[in-house]
Amino acid sequence: MPKETKKHDWEFQTGSGDELPSDLTMEEAFSRLDQLLSELDSEENSLETTFEKYKEGLALVRFCEEKVRAIEQQLQTLENEDTDDRS
């Protein structure tokens, strides 16, 4: 199985534009979270750098939570339709 190529190599911008790439996947978000954790564990970071990485990680976690919530809603809709079809 070929290794997935990294689609995004972004710099998280702080301030009013704390935005992740619009076509970011959950897999890419998890990969970046792993990278952030490794960086925080292995590097001597200033307090400012640590805080910036924390903010980026928080944005990624929120992104993943929203994706999971949307999928859960879709599953619930499918289950409801299936139950209605059986009635």
PyMOL commands that set and color helices and strands:
alter all, ss='L'
color gray80, all
select helices_A, chain A and resi 26-42+47-86
alter helices_A, ss='H'
color red, helices_A
deselect
rebuild
show_as cartoon
